[in-house]
Amino acid sequence: MHTSSKLRFSVIAVAATAFLASAAAFAQQQDPVPGHPRVNEVNNRLDHQQERIDKGVADGQINARQAARDDRHDANIARRESADEARHDGHLTKREQKHLNHSLNHNSHRIHHQRHG
């Protein structure tokens, strides 16, 4: 691969990562329902995973392509959470929380393996 192609790919990957991270953050910016632990738990886990991805990129343990994929998965979970909340006046059912947590667990394991080999 030519150097300018590598540079272009890196710039595109970083831009895509920034876009996906901002999309995930925007989806999470809905005001949490005060005292609704299911919603708050899922949002806190998404925030924590984003911090882990950002630290992995900063440390060089996660490359831009991996970060973009991880951000895409977390953005998907955030969209699903928003859709679930919309159906229940800003709340999550136990079943919805279970499915979201299952997906979060899968992403968390992937991030761990990327950062710690």
N, C-alpha and C positions, 0 to 999 in steps of 0.2 A: 504494500500500500504506500503510495506517495506521501511525503511529509505534509503537503498541503491538504491532502485528503484526510489524513489522520487529524490534523488540526481542525478541519471543517467538521469531522465527525465528533470530535471532542466538544466543540462549540455547540453543535446541535444537541448533543447529549446533555450538556450542562443547561442549555435553554429549556429542553424538555423537562429535565428534573425540576428546575425552578418553577415552570408552569404547573407541573403536577403537584408540587409541594404547595403552591399557592392555592390550587383548586381544592386540595385536601383541607388546608387551613380555612378556606372560605366555607366549605361544607360544615366544618366544625364550629364556626363562629356563631352559630345560632345560640341564643342565650339558653344555658341549661335550665331545666326545670328545677327550681329550688327544692331540695329535699327528695329528688327523684334519683335514687342511687344507681339504677340500671343505666340510665342515660349518662350520668356523670362518670360511671366506671368505664364505659366504652369510650367516651371522649378522652378521659385521662390516659387510657391505654393507647389510643391513636396518637396523642400528643407525645407520650413517652417513646413510642416506636419511631416517630419522626425525629426526636432528639437522638436516638440511637443511630438512625440512618445518617443524620448530619455529622455526628461524631465519627462514624465509620468512614465517611467521605473525607473529613478533615484529617483523619489519621492515615488515610491511604489504604485502609483495610477493605473499603468498598469502592468500586470504580463507578463512573458516571452511569454506565449502562445498568449495573446492578441497582443503583440508587433509583434510577428512573423506573425500573420494574417494581421495586418495593413501594415507591410512591404511588404507582398506578394501582397496585393491590390495595394499599391503604385508602386511596381515593374511592375505590370501588366499595370498600366497606363503609366509608363515610356516606356515600350515596345511598347504600342500602339502609343504613341507620336512619337517614333523613326520611326516606320513603316509609319506613316502619313507624317512625314518630308521627308522620303526617296522617297515617291511618288511625292513630290512637291519641289524638290531641296532645302530642308532645311526649308521650310515654312509650316505653318498650315493654312488650310482654316477656315473661320468663323464657319462652321458646325463642323469641327473636333475639334476646340477649344471648342465649345459648348458641345460636347459629353464628352471631357476630363474634362471640368469644372464640368459637372454633376456628373461624377464619383468622382472627387476630393471633391465635396460638400458632397457626401454620406460618404466618408471616414472621412472627417472633422467632420461631426456630430457624427459619431461613436467614434472617438477619444475624442471629447468633453464629450460625455456621460460616457466614461470610466474614464476620469479624474475627472469629476465633479458630477458623479452619476446621 
